[in-house]
Amino acid sequence: MNTSPSLRWQRADHEVHSATLDGEYAGHVVADGAAFTAYDRIGRKVARRGTLRGAQRALDAAARRSARMQLTV
């Protein structure tokens, strides 16, 4: 069972969705007409998917991995 918090999404612009995790910026997804590209909190490309939901899921997984890594450092 996954009990870690999930990303909170907000539409920042017509083609941009922004995400936070625990109140901190976690990244964003940009639509370019053909696909959706997810970027992490420091602007690294995480994934390119055919749907908004797919890109959001990829960013969610990357943000959770990053949060777990920060806890172990």
Secondary structure, 3 states (H helix, E strand, C coil): CCCCCCCEEEEEECCEEEEEECCEEEEEEEECCCCEEEEECCCCEEEEECCHHHHHHHHHHHHHHHHHHHHHC
